[in-house]
């Protein structure tokens, strides 16, 4: 359940004014550690999403 919450936090971190962010920015906006943000982004990167 925690991974779902982290994934949703990462999705919510993005917006029209924040379409592209570094991993550190994603982590800060989602209030996650850099490691948690990275683990939440890996499925997107694996599917070819930037």
N, C-alpha and C positions, 0 to 999 in steps of 0.2 A: 504494500500500500504506500510505503514511503517513496518508492521510486516513481509511482504515479503522481504523487504530490510534487515531487521535484520536477518531473517532466512538465506538469501543468504550470509550475512557477516559471520555468524557462520559456514556455510559450507565451505566458503573460508578460514576460520581460520585453518582448518585441512589440513594436507598434509602428504606426506610420512614420513617426519621427525617429524610430530606431530600427530600421529594416536590416541593417548590418552592424554587428558588434563583434568585438574581440571576445575571446573566452573570459577574460577578466571582467569585462563589462557585463557580460551575461551573468556571471556569478554575482557581481555586485547588485545588479538590478533584481535578480531573483532571490537575493539574500541566501546564497548557497556558497559552499566552499568551491574553489576552482575545480577540485577533483569531482565533486558531485555534479557541477554544471557540465563538465566534460563527459561524464558517464551518461548524463541525460541527453547530450547532443550526439553521441556516437550513432544511435539508430538513424538520425537524420542524415549524417554524413555518409553512412553506409548506403543509403538509398539515393545518394547523389545530390541531396539538397545542400546548398552552400552554408 
